Amino acid sequence: MLWMLLQNPLVLPKDINELLPGQSHPGLGCLNHIMELIFMLCERLRLEAVAFNPSHYHVCFIAKGEGYFIDPKAQARFQLSRRLTAGMPLYEASRRLRDADLPSIADASCLQWQPSVMVIMLRERVREALITTEYQEEVNAEANRLENILFNPQNRNVSGEFYSPFSHLTLTSHANNSTPQTNNPKHQNDK
């Protein structure tokens, strides 16, 4: 097991609130380069996937939209979390999910961040073995269950408002671009 902490201990943060959960100093900005090296090593060794256990929500974004959680329930939580935090800076989204503090939802504890194994598949046969019809059905069932919890009228915030951006959520095969891509520049920060 490898633990990477890419921070500069000689630099103090300009704004402590902009640090990502788990950071005590600003990141080095080299995570993408490290991941490229890992992928080159995997290719050289003919490995088929990279698995990691994201300690915080923001760590998932090293997968660049190519990662899937092995556990379908974790995949559903991640997809719903992405939709709920769309438009937020990544540091804020990660902190809110860590603390289960999401705007307009009185109790977001079912989305509180829980580390789980995520896989970046480097070979199509690994993708086909993981992203099965059964897996997709389990992701959709869990997403529906979570939506029912989150957007139940009893789970409204004090203003009485809530919004469900998940009513159209479905997961299709990867060939149909089922994994949401990281198009939001606020969600493209690295640790």
N, C-alpha and C positions, 0 to 999 in steps of 0.2 A: 504494500500500500504506500502511496506517495501523497504527501500533503504539501501543497504549494501555497506559500504566502508571499505574494508579489507586492511588497510595500517598501516605501523609502522611509526608514526610521529617522533620517536626518531632516525630514521636512515636516513641518507642522501644517495641519489642514487650515485653509483660509476660513472655512466654515465647517465646524464640527458636524453640523446637520447634513452635510453633503457626503460624509463618509458612508460607504456601504456597510451593512451589518457585518461584523467580524473584523472590520478595519479599525486600526488605531492611528494609522498614517495614510496619506494618499497612496494610491496604487502607482506602479511603475509604468503602466500602459504597454506592457510587453506580453500580455497573456496571449494575444493572437499569434505572436511569433513562437511562443512556447508550444502552443497547440499545433502549429505547422510542423514543428520539429517532431512532436509526438506522432503526428499522422505520417510523416516521412519515415520514421522508425517503424511504424506499423506496416507500411507498404513494403519496406525493405525486408522485414521479417515475415511477410505474408500473413499478418494477423487480420482477423476479419471484423473486429469491432473494438471500440474503446468504451469501457464502462467507467463511470464515476458516480460518486454519491454527493450531489450538490448540498453543501451545508446550509446554503441560503438560496432564496429564489433567484437572485441575480447571477449566480454561478451557472444556472441553466443556459444562459445566453452564449456560453462558449460553444454550444452545439450549433449555433447559427441556423436554427430551424430544422436541423437534421437529426436531433436526438429524440428518443422516445423513452419514457419510463417503462421498465419491465412490468411494473404493477399497473394494470389498467385504471385503478382508482387514483393512483398518483398522477397518471396522465390526464385524467378528467379534471382533477383539482388544478393542475398546471394550466390547462387550456382555459378553464373558467377564471383563474387568477389573472391570466394575460388579458382577458377581455375586461375584467373589472378594473384593472390598473392601466389600461390603454390611455395614453396621453400624460401619464405621470412620469416624472423623472425616475430612472431606474432605482436610484438610492431611496426615493420615497416609497416606491412600490414594494421594494424588498423589505423595508422597515415596517410598512403597514401590514404586510403578510406575516412577518415575524411576530408582530404584536396583535394580529387578528383585529386590526382597526381600519375598516374600510368605510369610505364615505357612504352615507345613506343606508347602511345596513347595521341594525342594532347589534346583531350577534353574528360575527363572521368567523366564529371559532372553527367551523368545519373546513375553512380554507387556511387556517393557520399553518405556516410552513412546516412540513415534515420531510426531512431528508429521505430519499429513496433512490435506488439505483437507476441511473439513466444511461442509455446506450446510444452511441453514435455508430451506426452501421457502415462499414466500409465495403461490404460485399452484399450483393443483391440477395443471395441465399439466406443471409442472416436476417435481412429485412422481411423476406417472405416467411421465415420461421416465426418471427415475433409478431408482425402486423397481420394477424389472421382475421377472418371474419368474426370469430369468437371474441378475439381481443377488442375489435372495433365495437361489437355489441356491448361488451362489458364497459367500455369507455362511455358509450352513449347512455347506458343505463345509470351509471354513476353520475354523469353530468345531469341527467334528469332528476335524480334523487337530490343532488346538491342544490339544483335550481329550486326545487320544491321547498327545501329548507330555507334557503337564502331569501326567497321572494314570497314566502308565506306572509299574509297580512299581519300576523303577529310578530314578525321580525322587522317591522318598519322602524325607522329611526324616529327621534322625537318630533320631527317636522311632519311625520306621517307619509313621507315620500320614499319610494324606491323605484328602481328601474331595472328591468331584466333584459340585458343584452344577449341572453343565451337562448332565446326561444327558437332560434334557427340553427342551433349548434348540431352538427353532425360530423362524424369522422369517416372519411372515405379512405381508400387505399392511397399509399404514398405516391403512386403514379399520378393521382389526381391532385397532388400537392396538399395532402391532408394536414401536414404539420404547418401551422401558421408561420410564415416567414417573418423575420425580424426586420420589418420595414420602418418601424418607428425609430427615428434616430435617438430618441431618449432611451430606448431599450437596447441600444447597441454598445453601451459602455462595457469595458472589461474591468475585472476586479483589480 
